[in-house]
Amino acid sequence: MLLHMKRTTVILPDELMSRAKQKAAAEGRTLTSLIEDGVRMAMAEDTKPARRKRVVLPVSKGTGGLLPGVDLTRISDYQEMEDLEYVERMKHFK
C-alpha cells in the first residue's frame, strides 16, 4: 500500500515546539509522527457538539403586578412602593 504524503509548514509557539520535540525524543519517534498522531486524534473526536440538557426555567404563578401609577424608571416611586408594602407587612406582626 503506497501512502501519498504532503509536505507543509506549521508555525507553532517556541515553547510548544520545544516541548513537542522533547516528547518525541523521549518516545523515540519523529516530530512528524507526534504531530500526525495529534492531528489524527483531533479528527477522531466527535465533531458534533454535545447536546446540552435543556433547562426549564420556573414560571411565576404570582398575580398582581405594579401598583397603578408606579414608574420603575423613577427610583422614588419604587422606594415608595416598597415602603408601603413594608408598612402593610408590619401591621400583621403587631
N, C-alpha and C positions, 0 to 999 in steps of 0.2 A: 504494500500500500504506500503510495507516494503522497506525502503531505506537501501542500504548497504553503510557503512561508512568505510573509510580507515584512519588510524592514520599516521601522518607524522611529520617530524621535519622541521621547517622553520627557517632559520638563517637570521635575519634582523639587521640592524644597531640599536644600543641602542636608539638613538634619535627617529627613526621611530617607533620602538616598543613602546616607551613611549607615543608618540602621538596617536598611534593606540589604546592603552589601554585606554587613556583618552577619545578618541572619542567614543569608545564602551561603556564606563561607562556613558558618558554624554547622550548617546542614550538609555541607559538601556538595553543593549544587550551584548552578549558574544564577546570576541575577535575572536573566531572561526566564528561566524556568520558575523562579519565585514569582515574578510579575505575571507570567502566564497562568499559574495556579490561582493567583489573586483575581485575575480577570474572570477565569472560569467560575470561581466561587461566587463572584458578584453576579454573573449571568445566570447562575443556577438558582439564585434566590427567587422566591415568589415575587413576580413583578406586580401582582395585584395588591393594592393597598389593603391592609386588614380592615374588615368592616368593623366599625365601632358599634358597640351596643347602644341602641337608641335610648336616650334618657327622656323619660316622660316627666315634664315639669308639673308640679302641683298647680291646680287651678283653684283659685279662691272661691269659696261659696258665700263670701260675705256680701251683705247688701248695704245699701246706703250710698255713701259717696261724700262728696264735698257739700258743705252747707251752702245754701244759695248765697251768692254774692262773694264767696271766698275766691280770691285770685291768688294762686300759688306763686305767681311771679312777684307778688308783693309779700315779703317775709313777715311784715307786721300782721297781715291777715292770717297767715299760717300760725304765728305765735298766739294770736288771739283765739283761734280755733282750739289749739292745744290747751290754752289756759281754761277755756270754757269746759272742755272735756275733763280736765283735771278737777275742776270745781265740782262737776257732777259726780265723779267717782268718789270724791272725798265726802260728799253728802251721805253716801251709803255706808261709810265707816263709822259714823257717829252713833 
